């Protein structure tokens, strides 16, 4: 039986200042955001639900102790929630997004090179001796908590893969106090950790790849690190070869200032109430197309193809309809008018009376803004007048419902908007929902 890893008797730290990568991750991010503004949730089992209060997408440690799994449907938990003392919250994306932005701005104080990897985690380029890096990690953790109230863990290592692993170690070993500098630990300790970690838990190794690796006798992170990198490349790809090298402390995954938008953008959501007519679907198409336009402008991208679709529920045994249409745009565009008109071409295929439970818009074949010069007669008049950026600016200053094109700009909110019956106030983004503090 392998020895349990321990971080006591840390090896004598090096006095040489070197380049490292820090991985900062907010613990139970959605739940922690809720607790910042509602301290009564501390110590209680708390879960956050997905769109339309469907299933569990975040759990506190207390909820995990109750064996509540990720993805578990709320309707199965609701009846026993009071008995278990379980507190459920609807997803409050406005609050989570704003709190994330605050954390990322704070992290920029500690490094000029910050890569925002997801809403609750980021990589930082750092430099120092091992002792200096330990102190830096502790400062990051303390400062983020002091200024936002959010608890984070910090992992520091020579590569992104090892930094993620160090962060995970900091989360699970209380003796570390939430900060783990990988190279500062005794070599035997890190060897034991790698030997105990299943290969499926290595960053970038999924369940399907795990099965193939096991066929080569690779069961743990240590097995993968010690594998022949050329053989791994030949049997899998250069990506897995990089993972092998990353586990050896050789940085192969470059830091990015901003993660590039992928080759397509998808805007889709289930409806709280089914849509049964073309008027309602017209509003859906308008809202999604204009969201796509805003995202394209943000990343300075244009799309050449748009696909719009709708579908009935898998559980609707009486109706089954999945209309879709793909439109080739007149030219590369991020124009909200052009995209909205293209999306609305789906409407003739909508059958009145059919209960559509979901719809979406996908923009594809993306390219950088003005990569190819468009002849003046083909330039959209709305793009020439910067209508898209103007709408984005108005929404930024006055709220997302302040303006919209066509049916997407109706003052009355759509009835199909997702259900969020247990949502906490949007404390940081709406004046009417600011936190009130009363003197005792």
N, C-alpha and C positions, 0 to 999 in steps of 0.2 A: 504494500500500500504506500502511495507516494506521501511524502511529508507535507503537512499543511504549510503554505507560504507564510513567512513572517517578515516584518520589516524592522525587526530589532537588530542591533549590531550592524548599523549601516556602514558600508565600507568607507574608508578615508576618502573624502571628496577631492576631485581634481581642482587645482588652482588655475587651470587654463580656461580662458574665456572662449567659448565656441558658439556656433550657430545651432539653434534648436527650434522645434515647432511646439507650440502650446495649443492644446485643445481645451476649450472652455464650453461647458454644457450646463444648462440650467436644469436642476433636479425637478422632475415631474412638472414641467413648465406650466401647462394649463392649470393644474391644481395650485401651484405656487402663486400664479397670478391672482387666482380667486382669494387665496389666503392673505395676500398683501393688504387687501381692502376689507377683509372680513376675518379678523383674528379669531373669532369663535370657531372657525373651521380647523384651527390648529389641533392636532391630536385626534381628529375625527376621521373616519373613513370617507373619503370624498372621491367621486368620479365625475368626469366630464363626458358629455354625450355628443355624438356626431350630428350631422344635419338632420333636422326633423326629429331630434331626440331619439334617434334610432338605436345606436349601440355605444358601448364604452370605447372611448378613444384615449382616455388618460385616467390614471389611478394613483391615489396616494399610497404610501407604504402600508397604511392601516387597511386600505381597501384590498391591497394585494394579500395581506394576511388573512382576509376573509375568503381567499381563493376566488376572487372575482377576476375573470379573464378578460384580456383585451378582445374587443369585438363582441362581447356578450350582449344580447339584445336587452334593452331597458324593460320591455314588457314582461320579461321573465324575472326581473329583479324587483320591479315596482311593488309587488304585493308584500314582499318581505323586507322592504327598505327600512320601514320604521322599527321593526323588530331588531334588525342588525345595527340600527343607528346610522344607516348609510345616507349620505347627503349627495344628491345628484344635481349637477349644474348643466344648463344648456351651453353649447359652444358660444363664447363671446369673442368673436374674431377681431372686432374693433379693439377691444381691450388688450388681447394677446399681441396683436400687431404693434400697438403703441409701446407696450412694455418691452417687446423684442427690440424695437428701434432704440429705446433708451439704453438697453444693455449693450448693443453694438456700438453706440456712440461712446459709452464708457470704455469699452475695450480698446477703442482707437487711441485712448490716452496712454496706453501701455505699449503700443507698437504702431509703427507707420505702415505695417503690412498686415492687414486684417482681411481674411477671406470669410465672408458670411456663408456658412454651409447650409444652414436651415434656420427656421424661425427661432430655434433655441440653442444653437451651437455655432461656434466659429473657430477658425484656426488663426493663430498669431505667429508671426515670425519673431523670435526672441533671441537674445544673445547674453552670455554670461558664464560664470563658473557655476558648478552644480549648487553651491551654497547660495549664490546670488539668484539662481533660478528658483530655488525653493522659497526664498524670501519673496520673489516676484509673484509666484503662484499664490502665496498667502495674502499678499497685498491685493491681487486681483479679486480673490474670493471675498475678502473683507470689504473692499470698496464697492463692489457690485451689491453686496447685501446692505451696506450702509445707505447707499443712494437709491436703491430700488426695492429693497426688502426681499429680493429673490436669492435663494441659495444656489450656488454653483459649485461644481467640482472642476479641478484643473489637472490635466495630464500633460507632462512635458517630456519629449523624447526627440530622437534624431530624425524620425520620419512620421508622416501623418498616421500611418497604420499603428505604429507603436504609441503615438500620442493618444489615439483613441483608446488603445488598450490600457494605457496608464490612467486615463480618466475613468474607465470602467473599474479599474482596481481601486482608485480613490473612493469610488462610490460604495464599494463593498467591504473595504477594510477600514473600520472606524479609527484605528490607530494612526492612520495617515492624516486625519483631520481634513479630508477633502482635497488634498494636494498630493500628487505623486510625480516625482521626477524619476523617470525610469532608470537612468544611468546612476542614480544616487543609491539605489538599492543594492544589496549584495548580489553577486552574479548567481549564486545558488538559489536565491529567492526568485529572481526573474526566470530562471530555468524551470523551477518548480511550477510557477504560474503558467508558463507556456505549455508545460507537459500536462497540466490539468485542464487546460482550456480546449473544448471541442473545436474542431476546425470550422464548424458552421458559424461560430461566434466571431471569427476573424472578419474584419471590415472588408466587404466586397465578395465574400464567399457565401453564396446562397445554398438552399437545400438541394437543388438539382446538381450543382457543382460538387457539393459535399459527397453525394453518392458516387460520382465518378472518381473523386479523390480517394475515397475509401478503397476503390478497386486497385489503387496503387499502394495501398498500405498507409495512406495519410489519414490519421484519425484526429490528431491534435495540432495546435498551432506550432508546437515544437517540431512535429513531423514535417509540416509544410516548410518551416524555416530551413530545415536540414535537407530538404529534397533537392534533387538536381534541377537547377533553374532552367537549363536548356531542355531537359526532358519535359518539364512543366510547360514551357513555351510551345514545344512541338505538339504536345497532346492537347493543349488548351488554347492559350493565346498569350500575346505579349503582356496583356493586362495581369494575368495570373503570375507571370514571371516577375513582374514588378512587385507584386504582393510578397513573393518569396524574398526579394531583395529588401523590401521595406521592413520585413520582420527581422532582417539582419542589421537593421539600423542604417541602411543606405537609402537616402531620400530619392525616390523616383517619381513621386506625384507632386508636380510643381504647385506652388501657391498661386492662387488666382485672385486678382483684385476684385473681380465680380464674376459670379458664375454666369456663363453665357446662356441666353434663352435657347431652348432646344429647337429642333427643326419644325416643331409645330406647337401651337397653343390650343388648349382645350378648355372650353367653358361649358360646364354641365352640372346639373343638380336635379335631385328628385323634388317633386312638388309636394307641399303639405296637403293640398287639395288638387285632385286631377283637373286637367284642362280639357274641356269638351267642345270648344269652338275655335274658329280661326281668329277671332278678336283677341282672345287670351293668348293664343300662340304667337300672334303678331307682336304682342308686348314682350313675350319671352325672347323672340328672335332679335328684337330691337335692343333689349338690355344686354344680351350676350354679345351681339356684334359690336356694340359700343364699348363694352368692357375689353373686347379683343383689340379694338382700335387704341384704347388708352394704354394697354400693355405694350403694343407694338411701338407706340410713340415713346414710351418710357425707355425701351431698349434700342431705339433708333433702328427699327426693323420694318420691313414691308412684306406683305404676303402676296402670293400669286394665285392661290387656290383657297376657296372656302367651301366647307361641307357643313350642311345643317341637317339635323335629324330629330326625330321624336320617337317615343316608344311607349307602349302600354306596359303595365306591371306584369312581372313574371307570375304573379299570384292571381291575375285576372284570367280566370278559366273560360270566360265567355267572349272576350275580345282579344285579338292578337293582331296588332298593326304596328309596323316599324317603317314609316316613310323616311326617305333620305334623299338629298340632292347634293351634287357636287358642282360648283360653279367656278369656271376659270375666269378670273378677273380681267378687265380690259388691259391692265398692266400692273406691275408691282404697286401695292397701295396699302396705306394705313388709314385712309380716309373713312371716318365713321359713316358718312352717307353712302359711299360705295359698298362698304361691308354690310350695312343694314339692308340696302336694296338686294344684295346678293342673298342674304339669309332669308329674306321674305319670299324668295322664290319657292320655298318649301310649302307655303300656305295652300296653294291649290291641291296639294296632296293630302292635306289634313281632312279627315272625315268627321263631319259634325256628329256629335253624340258619342263618339268613341272617347273613352277615358284615358287620356295620355298622362302617364305618371312621371315621365322624364323627357328632357329634351337637351340639345346641346349644339354648340357651334365650334367648329375646328378650323383654324387658319393654318395653312401649310405652305411648304416651299418658301420658307422665309429667307430673306437676304438683307444685308446691311442697307441702311438708308442711302439712296442715290448712288448705288453701286453702278447702275447703268443710267446714263442720262436719258430722260424721256423727251421725245419731241414735243414742242410746245402745244400743238393741237390736241395732244393726248393727255396733257396734264390736267388733273381734276381741279375744277375751279375751287372746290372746298379746301383741297390741300394747299393750293396757292394762297388761300386766305388764312391758312393755319387754323381751320375750324376745330380739328382734333385737339391740339394743345390748348386752345381757348376754352373748350368744354372741360378739359382736365383741370385747368387753373381755377375755373369757377367752382367746380366740385371740391377742389382742395380747400378753397376759402370759405365755401358756404354749405358744404355737405354733399354727399353723393346723390341726394334726391333733389338738388337745387335745379338741375337742368338735364335735359335729354332730348333726343331727336324722336319725333313722331310719338307713337304710343309709349315709348320708353321714358318720355318726359311727363307723363300724366302725374298730377299731384297726388291722386289717390293711389296708395301703394297696392301692388297686385295681391290678390287673394291667395295666389299660389305660393307666395314667399314661404321659405322654410319655417317650420314650427320650432319655436324656441321658448317654451312655456316656463322654463326654470332659469332664464338668463339673468345674470346679475347686471347691475347698472354699468354703463360704459363710462366709468369714472374719469377717464383721461381724455376723452374725445368729444363729449357732449356737455354743454354748459348746464342743461337742465338735470343732468345725472351726476353732477359733482358730489363727492362725498361730503356729508355734513358731520361736523364734529361738535358735540355739545359738552360743555363743562359739567363736571360731576357736581 
